[in-house]
Amino acid sequence: MTIQHLPMPVIDNFLNGDPCAIGPFRSDGEYLYLNNDAIAYRDKSGKVFRMQQPSATPPPKKPFFNRFISIFTWPFIASWFAVTIIFLLITNIF
């Protein structure tokens, strides 16, 4: 594993909010990336922050169909259990 220094033009352009890319380092003006992993963030006022997460990519959203299934199947499952329990109680009592 070789250690590479962050090129000065990438640092300067990142601090100025300009895009730049040299080797594995790149900046879009808002984020500073190393091998497509965000390592620093620059807000609108110019303050620079270290990234806590290894990637700036947001987590994938659940598909709508999975949410639809989970929302509408639980009431039916719960009602099936309730009807089954009531049926067993009634048949054991009489």
N, CA, C and O atoms as a CHARMM CRD file, in Angstrom:
* protein
*
  376
    1    1 MET  N      0.84800  -1.17200   0.00000 PROA 1      0.00000
    2    1 MET  CA     0.00000   0.00000   0.00000 PROA 1      0.00000
    3    1 MET  C      0.89300   1.23400   0.00000 PROA 1      0.00000
    4    1 MET  O      1.76300   1.38000   0.85800 PROA 1      0.00000
    5    2 THR  N      0.67700   2.10300  -0.94800 PROA 2      0.00000
    6    2 THR  CA     1.46200   3.33300  -1.01800 PROA 2      0.00000
    7    2 THR  C      0.63700   4.49200  -0.49300 PROA 2      0.00000
    8    2 THR  O     -0.57500   4.56200  -0.69400 PROA 2      0.00000
    9    3 ILE  N      1.31300   5.38800   0.17700 PROA 3      0.00000
   10    3 ILE  CA     0.66000   6.58100   0.71200 PROA 3      0.00000
   11    3 ILE  C      0.87200   7.71900  -0.27800 PROA 3      0.00000
   12    3 ILE  O      2.00200   8.04600  -0.63900 PROA 3      0.00000
   13    4 GLN  N     -0.23400   8.31500  -0.70900 PROA 4      0.00000
   14    4 GLN  CA    -0.15500   9.43100  -1.64900 PROA 4      0.00000
   15    4 GLN  C     -0.53100  10.71200  -0.93300 PROA 4      0.00000
   16    4 GLN  O     -1.41900  10.73700  -0.08200 PROA 4      0.00000
   17    5 HSD  N      0.16900  11.77700  -1.29900 PROA 5      0.00000
   18    5 HSD  CA    -0.13600  13.07900  -0.72300 PROA 5      0.00000
   19    5 HSD  C     -1.29100  13.72100  -1.48100 PROA 5      0.00000
   20    5 HSD  O     -1.43000  13.54800  -2.69200 PROA 5      0.00000
   21    6 LEU  N     -2.09400  14.44500  -0.76700 PROA 6      0.00000
   22    6 LEU  CA    -3.20500  15.16700  -1.37200 PROA 6      0.00000
   23    6 LEU  C     -2.62500  16.34100  -2.17000 PROA 6      0.00000
   24    6 LEU  O     -1.95600  17.19900  -1.59600 PROA 6      0.00000
   25    7 PRO  N     -2.87400  16.39100  -3.49400 PROA 7      0.00000
   26    7 PRO  CA    -2.29400  17.45900  -4.31800 PROA 7      0.00000
   27    7 PRO  C     -2.81400  18.84700  -3.91300 PROA 7      0.00000
   28    7 PRO  O     -3.99200  19.01100  -3.59700 PROA 7      0.00000
   29    8 MET  N     -1.94200  19.81100  -3.92900 PROA 8      0.00000
   30    8 MET  CA    -2.30400  21.19300  -3.55300 PROA 8      0.00000
   31    8 MET  C     -3.39400  21.78400  -4.45000 PROA 8      0.00000
   32    8 MET  O     -4.27600  22.47000  -3.93400 PROA 8      0.00000
   33    9 PRO  N     -3.37600  21.54700  -5.78800 PROA 9      0.00000
   34    9 PRO  CA    -4.46900  22.10900  -6.60000 PROA 9      0.00000
   35    9 PRO  C     -5.85300  21.59700  -6.17300 PROA 9      0.00000
   36    9 PRO  O     -6.83300  22.34000  -6.22600 PROA 9      0.00000
   37   10 VAL  N     -5.93000  20.33200  -5.75100 PROA 10     0.00000
   38   10 VAL  CA    -7.22200  19.78200  -5.30400 PROA 10     0.00000
   39   10 VAL  C     -7.64400  20.47200  -4.00600 PROA 10     0.00000
   40   10 VAL  O     -8.81500  20.80500  -3.82600 PROA 10     0.00000
   41   11 ILE  N     -6.68100  20.68400  -3.10100 PROA 11     0.00000
   42   11 ILE  CA    -6.99300  21.36900  -1.84000 PROA 11     0.00000
   43   11 ILE  C     -7.45400  22.79300  -2.10900 PROA 11     0.00000
   44   11 ILE  O     -8.46000  23.23500  -1.55400 PROA 11     0.00000
   45   12 ASP  N     -6.72300  23.51900  -2.96000 PROA 12     0.00000
   46   12 ASP  CA    -7.07200  24.91200  -3.26000 PROA 12     0.00000
   47   12 ASP  C     -8.45600  25.01700  -3.90700 PROA 12     0.00000
   48   12 ASP  O     -9.26200  25.86600  -3.52600 PROA 12     0.00000
   49   13 ASN  N     -8.72000  24.15800  -4.87600 PROA 13     0.00000
   50   13 ASN  CA   -10.02100  24.20100  -5.54900 PROA 13     0.00000
   51   13 ASN  C    -11.14500  23.79700  -4.60400 PROA 13     0.00000
   52   13 ASN  O    -12.23900  24.35700  -4.67500 PROA 13     0.00000
   53   14 PHE  N    -10.89500  22.83300  -3.72100 PROA 14     0.00000
   54   14 PHE  CA   -11.91400  22.43200  -2.74100 PROA 14     0.00000
   55   14 PHE  C    -12.22800  23.59300  -1.80100 PROA 14     0.00000
   56   14 PHE  O    -13.39600  23.86200  -1.52100 PROA 14     0.00000
   57   15 LEU  N    -11.20300  24.27600  -1.31500 PROA 15     0.00000
   58   15 LEU  CA   -11.42900  25.40200  -0.40400 PROA 15     0.00000
   59   15 LEU  C    -12.10800  26.57500  -1.09300 PROA 15     0.00000
   60   15 LEU  O    -12.81700  27.35100  -0.45200 PROA 15     0.00000
   61   16 ASN  N    -11.89200  26.70800  -2.40900 PROA 16     0.00000
   62   16 ASN  CA   -12.54700  27.78300  -3.17800 PROA 16     0.00000
   63   16 ASN  C    -13.93300  27.37600  -3.67300 PROA 16     0.00000
   64   16 ASN  O    -14.68800  28.21500  -4.16300 PROA 16     0.00000
   65   17 GLY  N    -14.26800  26.09600  -3.54600 PROA 17     0.00000
   66   17 GLY  CA   -15.58300  25.62500  -4.00200 PROA 17     0.00000
   67   17 GLY  C    -15.62100  25.26900  -5.46500 PROA 17     0.00000
   68   17 GLY  O    -16.69600  25.22800  -6.06400 PROA 17     0.00000
   69   18 ASP  N    -14.45100  25.00800  -6.06500 PROA 18     0.00000
   70   18 ASP  CA   -14.37400  24.66700  -7.49100 PROA 18     0.00000
   71   18 ASP  C    -14.12900  23.16600  -7.65900 PROA 18     0.00000
   72   18 ASP  O    -13.46900  22.55600  -6.81800 PROA 18     0.00000
   73   19 PRO  N    -14.64900  22.56300  -8.73100 PROA 19     0.00000
   74   19 PRO  CA   -14.38600  21.14300  -8.96700 PROA 19     0.00000
   75   19 PRO  C    -12.96300  20.92300  -9.48000 PROA 19     0.00000
   76   19 PRO  O    -12.40700  21.77000 -10.17900 PROA 19     0.00000
   77   20 CYS  N    -12.38100  19.77600  -9.12500 PROA 20     0.00000
   78   20 CYS  CA   -11.02900  19.42600  -9.55300 PROA 20     0.00000
   79   20 CYS  C    -10.82900  17.93700  -9.33400 PROA 20     0.00000
   80   20 CYS  O    -11.46600  17.35200  -8.45900 PROA 20     0.00000
   81   21 ALA  N     -9.94700  17.31100 -10.12100 PROA 21     0.00000
   82   21 ALA  CA    -9.62800  15.89700  -9.94000 PROA 21     0.00000
   83   21 ALA  C     -8.19600  15.64100 -10.37500 PROA 21     0.00000
   84   21 ALA  O     -7.79200  16.00600 -11.47900 PROA 21     0.00000
   85   22 ILE  N     -7.43200  15.00600  -9.49200 PROA 22     0.00000
   86   22 ILE  CA    -6.07100  14.57800  -9.80000 PROA 22     0.00000
   87   22 ILE  C     -5.88000  13.20400  -9.16700 PROA 22     0.00000
   88   22 ILE  O     -5.93600  13.06600  -7.94500 PROA 22     0.00000
   89   23 GLY  N     -5.65700  12.19500  -9.99600 PROA 23     0.00000
   90   23 GLY  CA    -5.46700  10.83000  -9.50000 PROA 23     0.00000
   91   23 GLY  C     -6.70300  10.35300  -8.75600 PROA 23     0.00000
   92   23 GLY  O     -7.82100  10.53700  -9.23600 PROA 23     0.00000
   93   24 PRO  N     -6.51700   9.73700  -7.58000 PROA 24     0.00000
   94   24 PRO  CA    -7.67100   9.23000  -6.83700 PROA 24     0.00000
   95   24 PRO  C     -8.40200  10.32100  -6.04700 PROA 24     0.00000
   96   24 PRO  O     -9.44900  10.06500  -5.45200 PROA 24     0.00000
   97   25 PHE  N     -7.84500  11.54300  -6.04200 PROA 25     0.00000
   98   25 PHE  CA    -8.45000  12.64200  -5.30200 PROA 25     0.00000
   99   25 PHE  C     -9.29900  13.48300  -6.24300 PROA 25     0.00000
  100   25 PHE  O     -8.88800  13.79800  -7.35900 PROA 25     0.00000
  101   26 ARG  N    -10.48200  13.84000  -5.77800 PROA 26     0.00000
  102   26 ARG  CA   -11.32500  14.75100  -6.57300 PROA 26     0.00000
  103   26 ARG  C    -12.20000  15.56200  -5.64300 PROA 26     0.00000
  104   26 ARG  O    -12.43000  15.20100  -4.48900 PROA 26     0.00000
  105   27 SER  N    -12.67400  16.65800  -6.17700 PROA 27     0.00000
  106   27 SER  CA   -13.55200  17.54200  -5.41400 PROA 27     0.00000
  107   27 SER  C    -14.62100  18.06700  -6.35100 PROA 27     0.00000
  108   27 SER  O    -14.35000  18.38500  -7.50900 PROA 27     0.00000
  109   28 ASP  N    -15.83000  18.15400  -5.84300 PROA 28     0.00000
  110   28 ASP  CA   -16.90800  18.77300  -6.61600 PROA 28     0.00000
  111   28 ASP  C    -17.22500  20.16700  -6.08600 PROA 28     0.00000
  112   28 ASP  O    -18.21400  20.78100  -6.48600 PROA 28     0.00000
  113   29 GLY  N    -16.37700  20.66300  -5.18300 PROA 29     0.00000
  114   29 GLY  CA   -16.57500  21.97800  -4.59800 PROA 29     0.00000
  115   29 GLY  C    -17.26700  21.91700  -3.25400 PROA 29     0.00000
  116   29 GLY  O    -17.09400  22.80900  -2.42400 PROA 29     0.00000
  117   30 GLU  N    -18.05100  20.87100  -3.03000 PROA 30     0.00000
  118   30 GLU  CA   -18.74300  20.70900  -1.75300 PROA 30     0.00000
  119   30 GLU  C    -18.13700  19.56700  -0.93900 PROA 30     0.00000
  120   30 GLU  O    -18.01800  19.66700   0.28200 PROA 30     0.00000
  121   31 TYR  N    -17.75500  18.48300  -1.61200 PROA 31     0.00000
  122   31 TYR  CA   -17.14400  17.33000  -0.96300 PROA 31     0.00000
  123   31 TYR  C    -15.74700  17.09900  -1.52900 PROA 31     0.00000
  124   31 TYR  O    -15.47500  17.41800  -2.68700 PROA 31     0.00000
  125   32 LEU  N    -14.86400  16.54000  -0.69900 PROA 32     0.00000
  126   32 LEU  CA   -13.53900  16.11800  -1.11800 PROA 32     0.00000
  127   32 LEU  C    -13.52700  14.60200  -1.04700 PROA 32     0.00000
  128   32 LEU  O    -13.83100  14.02400  -0.00300 PROA 32     0.00000
  129   33 TYR  N    -13.17400  13.95000  -2.16100 PROA 33     0.00000
  130   33 TYR  CA   -13.26600  12.49900  -2.27300 PROA 33     0.00000
  131   33 TYR  C    -11.88000  11.87400  -2.42400 PROA 33     0.00000
  132   33 TYR  O    -10.97800  12.45800  -3.02500 PROA 33     0.00000
  133   34 LEU  N    -11.73800  10.68900  -1.87200 PROA 34     0.00000
  134   34 LEU  CA   -10.58600   9.82600  -2.10800 PROA 34     0.00000
  135   34 LEU  C    -11.13800   8.47900  -2.53300 PROA 34     0.00000
  136   34 LEU  O    -11.78800   7.79200  -1.74500 PROA 34     0.00000
  137   35 ASN  N    -10.88100   8.09700  -3.77800 PROA 35     0.00000
  138   35 ASN  CA   -11.42200   6.84700  -4.34700 PROA 35     0.00000
  139   35 ASN  C    -12.94300   6.78500  -4.19900 PROA 35     0.00000
  140   35 ASN  O    -13.49100   5.74900  -3.82300 PROA 35     0.00000
  141   36 ASN  N    -13.61400   7.87900  -4.49300 PROA 36     0.00000
  142   36 ASN  CA   -15.07600   8.01000  -4.45500 PROA 36     0.00000
  143   36 ASN  C    -15.67500   7.89200  -3.06000 PROA 36     0.00000
  144   36 ASN  O    -16.88900   7.73100  -2.93200 PROA 36     0.00000
  145   37 ASP  N    -14.86600   7.96500  -2.02100 PROA 37     0.00000
  146   37 ASP  CA   -15.35300   8.03400  -0.64200 PROA 37     0.00000
  147   37 ASP  C    -15.13000   9.44200  -0.13500 PROA 37     0.00000
  148   37 ASP  O    -14.01200   9.95400  -0.19100 PROA 37     0.00000
  149   38 ALA  N    -16.18200  10.07200   0.36100 PROA 38     0.00000
  150   38 ALA  CA   -16.06200  11.44400   0.85300 PROA 38     0.00000
  151   38 ALA  C    -15.19600  11.46800   2.10900 PROA 38     0.00000
  152   38 ALA  O    -15.41300  10.68900   3.03700 PROA 38     0.00000
  153   39 ILE  N    -14.21600  12.36300   2.13100 PROA 39     0.00000
  154   39 ILE  CA   -13.35300  12.47200   3.30300 PROA 39     0.00000
  155   39 ILE  C    -13.48600  13.83800   3.97000 PROA 39     0.00000
  156   39 ILE  O    -13.06100  14.01500   5.11100 PROA 39     0.00000
  157   40 ALA  N    -14.07800  14.81200   3.26100 PROA 40     0.00000
  158   40 ALA  CA   -14.27300  16.14100   3.85000 PROA 40     0.00000
  159   40 ALA  C    -15.48500  16.80000   3.21200 PROA 40     0.00000
  160   40 ALA  O    -15.86500  16.48100   2.08500 PROA 40     0.00000
  161   41 TYR  N    -16.08800  17.73200   3.95700 PROA 41     0.00000
  162   41 TYR  CA   -17.27200  18.46100   3.50400 PROA 41     0.00000
  163   41 TYR  C    -17.04600  19.94900   3.73500 PROA 41     0.00000
  164   41 TYR  O    -16.51800  20.34800   4.77300 PROA 41     0.00000
  165   42 ARG  N    -17.44300  20.75900   2.77700 PROA 42     0.00000
  166   42 ARG  CA   -17.32500  22.21100   2.88900 PROA 42     0.00000
  167   42 ARG  C    -18.72600  22.79700   2.81700 PROA 42     0.00000
  168   42 ARG  O    -19.43000  22.60300   1.82600 PROA 42     0.00000
  169   43 ASP  N    -19.14200  23.52200   3.87300 PROA 43     0.00000
  170   43 ASP  CA   -20.49000  24.09900   3.85500 PROA 43     0.00000
  171   43 ASP  C    -20.47400  25.42900   3.11300 PROA 43     0.00000
  172   43 ASP  O    -19.43000  25.87400   2.63600 PROA 43     0.00000
  173   44 LYS  N    -21.62900  26.05100   3.02300 PROA 44     0.00000
  174   44 LYS  CA   -21.76500  27.27400   2.21900 PROA 44     0.00000
  175   44 LYS  C    -20.98000  28.44900   2.79800 PROA 44     0.00000
  176   44 LYS  O    -20.61000  29.36700   2.06600 PROA 44     0.00000
  177   45 SER  N    -20.72800  28.42600   4.09900 PROA 45     0.00000
  178   45 SER  CA   -19.96700  29.52700   4.70100 PROA 45     0.00000
  179   45 SER  C    -18.46100  29.33100   4.56200 PROA 45     0.00000
  180   45 SER  O    -17.69400  30.23200   4.90000 PROA 45     0.00000
  181   46 GLY  N    -18.01800  28.16500   4.06900 PROA 46     0.00000
  182   46 GLY  CA   -16.60500  27.91700   3.85200 PROA 46     0.00000
  183   46 GLY  C    -15.94500  27.07800   4.92100 PROA 46     0.00000
  184   46 GLY  O    -14.75400  26.78200   4.81900 PROA 46     0.00000
  185   47 LYS  N    -16.69400  26.68000   5.95500 PROA 47     0.00000
  186   47 LYS  CA   -16.11400  25.82700   6.99600 PROA 47     0.00000
  187   47 LYS  C    -15.96200  24.40400   6.46600 PROA 47     0.00000
  188   47 LYS  O    -16.82600  23.90100   5.74700 PROA 47     0.00000
  189   48 VAL  N    -14.85100  23.76400   6.83100 PROA 48     0.00000
  190   48 VAL  CA   -14.54300  22.41700   6.35200 PROA 48     0.00000
  191   48 VAL  C    -14.68200  21.44100   7.51500 PROA 48     0.00000
  192   48 VAL  O    -14.19800  21.69500   8.61800 PROA 48     0.00000
  193   49 PHE  N    -15.35100  20.32000   7.24900 PROA 49     0.00000
  194   49 PHE  CA   -15.59200  19.30100   8.26200 PROA 49     0.00000
  195   49 PHE  C    -15.10900  17.95200   7.75400 PROA 49     0.00000
  196   49 PHE  O    -15.21100  17.65200   6.56500 PROA 49     0.00000
  197   50 ARG  N    -14.58200  17.14200   8.66800 PROA 50     0.00000
  198   50 ARG  CA   -14.17400  15.78300   8.34000 PROA 50     0.00000
  199   50 ARG  C    -15.42400  14.91400   8.27700 PROA 50     0.00000
  200   50 ARG  O    -16.33000  15.05600   9.09800 PROA 50     0.00000
  201   51 MET  N    -15.46600  14.02500   7.31000 PROA 51     0.00000
  202   51 MET  CA   -16.61100  13.12400   7.17500 PROA 51     0.00000
  203   51 MET  C    -16.48000  11.99200   8.17900 PROA 51     0.00000
  204   51 MET  O    -15.41200  11.39200   8.30200 PROA 51     0.00000
  205   52 GLN  N    -17.56400  11.69300   8.90400 PROA 52     0.00000
  206   52 GLN  CA   -17.56700  10.61900   9.87900 PROA 52     0.00000
  207   52 GLN  C    -17.89500   9.28000   9.22600 PROA 52     0.00000
  208   52 GLN  O    -17.46200   8.23200   9.70600 PROA 52     0.00000
  209   53 GLN  N    -18.64700   9.30800   8.14800 PROA 53     0.00000
  210   53 GLN  CA   -19.04600   8.08200   7.47200 PROA 53     0.00000
  211   53 GLN  C    -18.06200   7.78000   6.35100 PROA 53     0.00000
  212   53 GLN  O    -17.46900   8.70400   5.79400 PROA 53     0.00000
  213   54 PRO  N    -17.87600   6.51600   6.00800 PROA 54     0.00000
  214   54 PRO  CA   -16.93500   6.18600   4.94400 PROA 54     0.00000
  215   54 PRO  C    -17.42800   6.57200   3.55200 PROA 54     0.00000
  216   54 PRO  O    -16.63800   6.61200   2.60800 PROA 54     0.00000
  217   55 SER  N    -18.71800   6.85600   3.41100 PROA 55     0.00000
  218   55 SER  CA   -19.25000   7.18100   2.09300 PROA 55     0.00000
  219   55 SER  C    -20.31100   8.25700   2.22200 PROA 55     0.00000
  220   55 SER  O    -21.03800   8.31300   3.21400 PROA 55     0.00000
  221   56 ALA  N    -20.39600   9.11000   1.21200 PROA 56     0.00000
  222   56 ALA  CA   -21.41200  10.15300   1.20400 PROA 56     0.00000
  223   56 ALA  C    -22.68500   9.67800   0.50900 PROA 56     0.00000
  224   56 ALA  O    -23.63500  10.44600   0.36000 PROA 56     0.00000
  225   57 THR  N    -22.70600   8.43900   0.09100 PROA 57     0.00000
  226   57 THR  CA   -23.86900   7.89500  -0.58900 PROA 57     0.00000
  227   57 THR  C    -24.96400   7.60000   0.42900 PROA 57     0.00000
  228   57 THR  O    -24.71300   6.90600   1.41400 PROA 57     0.00000
  229   58 PRO  N    -26.18000   8.11700   0.20900 PROA 58     0.00000
  230   58 PRO  CA   -27.25800   7.81800   1.15800 PROA 58     0.00000
  231   58 PRO  C    -27.66400   6.35200   1.07100 PROA 58     0.00000
  232   58 PRO  O    -27.48200   5.72300   0.02900 PROA 58     0.00000
  233   59 PRO  N    -28.20800   5.80400   2.14700 PROA 59     0.00000
  234   59 PRO  CA   -28.63600   4.40700   2.10900 PROA 59     0.00000
  235   59 PRO  C    -29.78900   4.22700   1.12600 PROA 59     0.00000
  236   59 PRO  O    -30.58400   5.14700   0.93900 PROA 59     0.00000
  237   60 PRO  N    -29.89100   3.07100   0.50400 PROA 60     0.00000
  238   60 PRO  CA   -30.98100   2.85900  -0.45800 PROA 60     0.00000
  239   60 PRO  C    -32.33100   2.85100   0.24400 PROA 60     0.00000
  240   60 PRO  O    -32.46500   2.35800   1.36400 PROA 60     0.00000
  241   61 LYS  N    -33.32000   3.40300  -0.43200 PROA 61     0.00000
  242   61 LYS  CA   -34.67300   3.43600   0.11200 PROA 61     0.00000
  243   61 LYS  C    -35.35500   2.09600  -0.12400 PROA 61     0.00000
  244   61 LYS  O    -35.07100   1.39500  -1.09500 PROA 61     0.00000
  245   62 LYS  N    -36.26700   1.75500   0.79300 PROA 62     0.00000
  246   62 LYS  CA   -37.04800   0.54700   0.61100 PROA 62     0.00000
  247   62 LYS  C    -38.01500   0.76100  -0.55500 PROA 62     0.00000
  248   62 LYS  O    -38.59200   1.84100  -0.68100 PROA 62     0.00000
  249   63 PRO  N    -38.19700  -0.22700  -1.39000 PROA 63     0.00000
  250   63 PRO  CA   -39.18300  -0.09400  -2.46600 PROA 63     0.00000
  251   63 PRO  C    -40.58200   0.10100  -1.89200 PROA 63     0.00000
  252   63 PRO  O    -40.89300  -0.37600  -0.80100 PROA 63     0.00000
  253   64 PHE  N    -41.41000   0.80200  -2.64000 PROA 64     0.00000
  254   64 PHE  CA   -42.77200   1.08500  -2.18000 PROA 64     0.00000
  255   64 PHE  C    -43.55900  -0.19100  -1.95500 PROA 64     0.00000
  256   64 PHE  O    -44.36300  -0.26900  -1.02600 PROA 64     0.00000
  257   65 PHE  N    -43.33400  -1.19900  -2.79900 PROA 65     0.00000
  258   65 PHE  CA   -44.10500  -2.43500  -2.68300 PROA 65     0.00000
  259   65 PHE  C    -43.85800  -3.10200  -1.33800 PROA 65     0.00000
  260   65 PHE  O    -44.79800  -3.62300  -0.73700 PROA 65     0.00000
  261   66 ASN  N    -42.60500  -3.10100  -0.84200 PROA 66     0.00000
  262   66 ASN  CA   -42.32500  -3.71200   0.45900 PROA 66     0.00000
  263   66 ASN  C    -43.05500  -2.98400   1.57900 PROA 66     0.00000
  264   66 ASN  O    -43.58500  -3.61800   2.49100 PROA 66     0.00000
  265   67 ARG  N    -43.08400  -1.64900   1.51500 PROA 67     0.00000
  266   67 ARG  CA   -43.81500  -0.89900   2.53300 PROA 67     0.00000
  267   67 ARG  C    -45.30200  -1.18100   2.43800 PROA 67     0.00000
  268   67 ARG  O    -45.97700  -1.31200   3.45900 PROA 67     0.00000
  269   68 PHE  N    -45.81900  -1.27600   1.21500 PROA 68     0.00000
  270   68 PHE  CA   -47.23200  -1.56900   0.99900 PROA 68     0.00000
  271   68 PHE  C    -47.60000  -2.91600   1.61300 PROA 68     0.00000
  272   68 PHE  O    -48.60700  -3.03400   2.31100 PROA 68     0.00000
  273   69 ILE  N    -46.78300  -3.92300   1.34900 PROA 69     0.00000
  274   69 ILE  CA   -47.04400  -5.25900   1.88100 PROA 69     0.00000
  275   69 ILE  C    -46.99800  -5.25300   3.40600 PROA 69     0.00000
  276   69 ILE  O    -47.86500  -5.83200   4.05900 PROA 69     0.00000
  277   70 SER  N    -45.98400  -4.59700   3.97200 PROA 70     0.00000
  278   70 SER  CA   -45.85200  -4.61800   5.42800 PROA 70     0.00000
  279   70 SER  C    -46.98900  -3.85400   6.10700 PROA 70     0.00000
  280   70 SER  O    -47.40700  -4.22700   7.20400 PROA 70     0.00000
  281   71 ILE  N    -47.48900  -2.80500   5.48200 PROA 71     0.00000
  282   71 ILE  CA   -48.57000  -2.01900   6.09000 PROA 71     0.00000
  283   71 ILE  C    -49.89700  -2.77600   6.05000 PROA 71     0.00000
  284   71 ILE  O    -50.65400  -2.75600   7.02100 PROA 71     0.00000
  285   72 PHE  N    -50.17900  -3.44100   4.93300 PROA 72     0.00000
  286   72 PHE  CA   -51.49800  -4.04400   4.76500 PROA 72     0.00000
  287   72 PHE  C    -51.57500  -5.51200   5.15100 PROA 72     0.00000
  288   72 PHE  O    -52.68400  -6.03400   5.26900 PROA 72     0.00000
  289   73 THR  N    -50.47200  -6.20000   5.35200 PROA 73     0.00000
  290   73 THR  CA   -50.57600  -7.61300   5.73600 PROA 73     0.00000
  291   73 THR  C    -50.67800  -7.80800   7.23100 PROA 73     0.00000
  292   73 THR  O    -51.31100  -8.76700   7.67200 PROA 73     0.00000
  293   74 TRP  N    -50.08100  -6.93600   8.03400 PROA 74     0.00000
  294   74 TRP  CA   -50.13300  -7.11900   9.48500 PROA 74     0.00000
  295   74 TRP  C    -51.55600  -7.11400  10.05200 PROA 74     0.00000
  296   74 TRP  O    -51.84100  -7.93500  10.92500 PROA 74     0.00000
  297   75 PRO  N    -52.45700  -6.24700   9.61300 PROA 75     0.00000
  298   75 PRO  CA   -53.83400  -6.32100  10.14300 PROA 75     0.00000
  299   75 PRO  C    -54.52100  -7.64400   9.80600 PROA 75     0.00000
  300   75 PRO  O    -55.28900  -8.16400  10.61700 PROA 75     0.00000
  301   76 PHE  N    -54.25500  -8.18900   8.62700 PROA 76     0.00000
  302   76 PHE  CA   -54.88400  -9.45300   8.25000 PROA 76     0.00000
  303   76 PHE  C    -54.30800 -10.60400   9.06300 PROA 76     0.00000
  304   76 PHE  O    -55.04800 -11.49500   9.48000 PROA 76     0.00000
  305   77 ILE  N    -53.01400 -10.59700   9.29000 PROA 77     0.00000
  306   77 ILE  CA   -52.40100 -11.64200  10.11100 PROA 77     0.00000
  307   77 ILE  C    -52.92000 -11.56100  11.53900 PROA 77     0.00000
  308   77 ILE  O    -53.25100 -12.58500  12.13600 PROA 77     0.00000
  309   78 ALA  N    -52.99600 -10.36100  12.09000 PROA 78     0.00000
  310   78 ALA  CA   -53.49500 -10.19200  13.46000 PROA 78     0.00000
  311   78 ALA  C    -54.95300 -10.62300  13.56200 PROA 78     0.00000
  312   78 ALA  O    -55.33100 -11.28000  14.53200 PROA 78     0.00000
  313   79 SER  N    -55.77100 -10.27000  12.58800 PROA 79     0.00000
  314   79 SER  CA   -57.18100 -10.67000  12.63800 PROA 79     0.00000
  315   79 SER  C    -57.32500 -12.18300  12.48000 PROA 79     0.00000
  316   79 SER  O    -58.21900 -12.77600  13.08500 PROA 79     0.00000
  317   80 TRP  N    -56.46700 -12.82000  11.68300 PROA 80     0.00000
  318   80 TRP  CA   -56.52100 -14.27200  11.54500 PROA 80     0.00000
  319   80 TRP  C    -56.21900 -14.94400  12.87800 PROA 80     0.00000
  320   80 TRP  O    -56.90300 -15.89000  13.27000 PROA 80     0.00000
  321   81 PHE  N    -55.19500 -14.45500  13.57600 PROA 81     0.00000
  322   81 PHE  CA   -54.88600 -15.01400  14.89800 PROA 81     0.00000
  323   81 PHE  C    -56.05700 -14.80400  15.86500 PROA 81     0.00000
  324   81 PHE  O    -56.40600 -15.70600  16.62700 PROA 81     0.00000
  325   82 ALA  N    -56.65100 -13.62400  15.83000 PROA 82     0.00000
  326   82 ALA  CA   -57.76000 -13.33700  16.73000 PROA 82     0.00000
  327   82 ALA  C    -58.94500 -14.26300  16.44000 PROA 82     0.00000
  328   82 ALA  O    -59.53900 -14.80900  17.37000 PROA 82     0.00000
  329   83 VAL  N    -59.29100 -14.44500  15.18300 PROA 83     0.00000
  330   83 VAL  CA   -60.40900 -15.31600  14.81300 PROA 83     0.00000
  331   83 VAL  C    -60.10400 -16.75600  15.20500 PROA 83     0.00000
  332   83 VAL  O    -60.98700 -17.46400  15.69000 PROA 83     0.00000
  333   84 THR  N    -58.86900 -17.19500  15.00100 PROA 84     0.00000
  334   84 THR  CA   -58.48600 -18.56200  15.36600 PROA 84     0.00000
  335   84 THR  C    -58.59600 -18.78300  16.87000 PROA 84     0.00000
  336   84 THR  O    -59.11000 -19.80900  17.31600 PROA 84     0.00000
  337   85 ILE  N    -58.11800 -17.83100  17.63900 PROA 85     0.00000
  338   85 ILE  CA   -58.19500 -17.95300  19.10000 PROA 85     0.00000
  339   85 ILE  C    -59.64900 -17.95300  19.56700 PROA 85     0.00000
  340   85 ILE  O    -60.02300 -18.74600  20.43000 PROA 85     0.00000
  341   86 ILE  N    -60.46100 -17.07900  19.00900 PROA 86     0.00000
  342   86 ILE  CA   -61.88300 -17.03800  19.37300 PROA 86     0.00000
  343   86 ILE  C    -62.57200 -18.35300  18.99800 PROA 86     0.00000
  344   86 ILE  O    -63.37400 -18.87500  19.77200 PROA 86     0.00000
  345   87 PHE  N    -62.26400 -18.88400  17.82400 PROA 87     0.00000
  346   87 PHE  CA   -62.84900 -20.16200  17.40200 PROA 87     0.00000
  347   87 PHE  C    -62.46000 -21.28700  18.36000 PROA 87     0.00000
  348   87 PHE  O    -63.29900 -22.09800  18.75100 PROA 87     0.00000
  349   88 LEU  N    -61.17800 -21.32700  18.73300 PROA 88     0.00000
  350   88 LEU  CA   -60.73900 -22.37600  19.65400 PROA 88     0.00000
  351   88 LEU  C    -61.38900 -22.22100  21.01400 PROA 88     0.00000
  352   88 LEU  O    -61.74400 -23.21700  21.64400 PROA 88     0.00000
  353   89 LEU  N    -61.55100 -21.01000  21.47400 PROA 89     0.00000
  354   89 LEU  CA   -62.22400 -20.80000  22.77300 PROA 89     0.00000
  355   89 LEU  C    -63.67300 -21.24700  22.71500 PROA 89     0.00000
  356   89 LEU  O    -64.15700 -21.90200  23.63800 PROA 89     0.00000
  357   90 ILE  N    -64.36200 -20.90500  21.65400 PROA 90     0.00000
  358   90 ILE  CA   -65.78600 -21.25100  21.53200 PROA 90     0.00000
  359   90 ILE  C    -65.95700 -22.76000  21.41100 PROA 90     0.00000
  360   90 ILE  O    -66.84600 -23.33100  22.04300 PROA 90     0.00000
  361   91 THR  N    -65.12100 -23.41500  20.61000 PROA 91     0.00000
  362   91 THR  CA   -65.29600 -24.86100  20.42200 PROA 91     0.00000
  363   91 THR  C    -64.91700 -25.64100  21.67800 PROA 91     0.00000
  364   91 THR  O    -65.43300 -26.73900  21.88600 PROA 91     0.00000
  365   92 ASN  N    -64.05100 -25.12000  22.50500 PROA 92     0.00000
  366   92 ASN  CA   -63.68900 -25.80700  23.74700 PROA 92     0.00000
  367   92 ASN  C    -64.70000 -25.56700  24.86000 PROA 92     0.00000
  368   92 ASN  O    -64.83100 -26.38700  25.76800 PROA 92     0.00000
  369   93 ILE  N    -65.40600 -24.46000  24.79400 PROA 93     0.00000
  370   93 ILE  CA   -66.38000 -24.15100  25.83400 PROA 93     0.00000
  371   93 ILE  C    -67.64300 -24.98400  25.62800 PROA 93     0.00000
  372   93 ILE  O    -68.20500 -25.48400  26.60200 PROA 93     0.00000
  373   94 PHE  N    -68.10000 -25.14300  24.40200 PROA 94     0.00000
  374   94 PHE  CA   -69.35800 -25.85600  24.15400 PROA 94     0.00000
  375   94 PHE  C    -69.05500 -27.28000  23.86800 PROA 94     0.00000
  376   94 PHE  O    -69.96800 -28.07000  23.62900 PROA 94     0.00000
